[in-house]
Amino acid sequence: MKMKEALQGYDYDLPLKDALNDPMLALNKRLLAGAACGAGLDAAYFGTAEMLEAFEALEADHRAGVVFGEGYLAIEAILDACSPFQMRLWHLLNETPIATAVQDLAWLKAVTLARAQMQATLKDAGAPFWFTPAIDLVEGPTATEMMAATSPFDAD
């Protein structure tokens, strides 16, 4: 069997699924891996990287005794943007000790980078590339879309 044939239909979520099912991995990391399953290759990596930078800045603000510093503003911007993937990360980490959250996000960033880099590996092997993010498979509106479209505060 040729490499191209062996890699055809590669599941880009495989490293995340492996982490999700690894009983030796901390529960937070397993949950974060599950949250990244189905996210676009770039969206998962860049969304995680942005969240990590915001958490690192928030931790630095805390160490410096700054309440409304760069980290606070970065987290506020992420929450205002309401990216579904980043909101999943936020809800999994918002009550986690900040140092642990930073370590877990750094781990997830490395996993999502390796996941995204598989695209280049497959391309080099001549395997066709296609990945459909989970959001593109949704057949109707999601609860998030419905809630964002209607707000009691928008009514006159």
Sequence and secondary structure as in RCSB ss.txt:
>XXXX:A:sequence
MKMKEALQGYDYDLPLKDALNDPMLALNKRLLAGAACGAGLDAAYFGTAEMLEAFEALEADHRAGVVFGEGYLAI
EAILDACSPFQMRLWHLLNETPIATAVQDLAWLKAVTLARAQMQATLKDAGAPFWFTPAIDLVEGPTATEMMAAT
SPFDAD
>XXXX:A:secstr
  HHHHHTT  TTHHHHHHHT TTS HHHHHHHHHHTTS HHHHHHHHHHHHHHHHHHHHHHHHT SSSHHHHHH
HHHHHHT HHHHHHHHHHTTS HHHHHHHHHHHHHHHHHHHHHHHHHHHHT       GGGG  S  HHHHHHH 
 TTT  
